[in-house]
């Protein structure tokens, strides 16, 4: 048996009758491909509190399954997950269809990458001061501010701004100008501004 995980990741293994236990992303390659793969914890991967949960899970599944020899050569992939739509893309080997479906859902919900996003993070009072002089288009959608639940972030709040790609230059220039003005005049504690971060939702 071979284990590949954490600080002990194996890049490749020799051919032979070997059972490999690996964490996602740590699967070693083998010449000729694996005879079979068992993809575990599918439901828990899909249940993560992240907008990208299904996207990340499917990417990991495709990566692992690509190491298995083709079905016509006896290769088998077994997955333990109940989400029919996401699993269906793996069964049909349809990453393009999965991406198209996900993008369509994001367009309907007006979420990235169909729209852009900016996150303003700081103390509630600092965010209030920052927003007072911020000149943005009227149709910008805002969510928050809400207090961050992470340990060590007591009193830290975050406000999300959703805007179209067409408005990108206007919004980012306004954010940059307001951040510079608040900093120069020392009106409040600093507010962190991040645009299009993959970990924001």
Secondary structure, 3 states (H helix, E strand, C coil): CEEEECCECCCEECCCCCCEEECCCCCCEECCCECEEEECCHHHHHCCCCCCHHHHHHHHHHHHHCCECCHHHCCEEEECCCCHHHHHHHHCCCHHHHHHHHHHHHHHHCCCCCCEEEEEEEEHHHHHHHHHCCCCCCCCEEEEEEECCCCCCCCEEEEEEEECCCCHHHHHHHHHHHHHHHHHHCCCCCCEEEECCCCCC
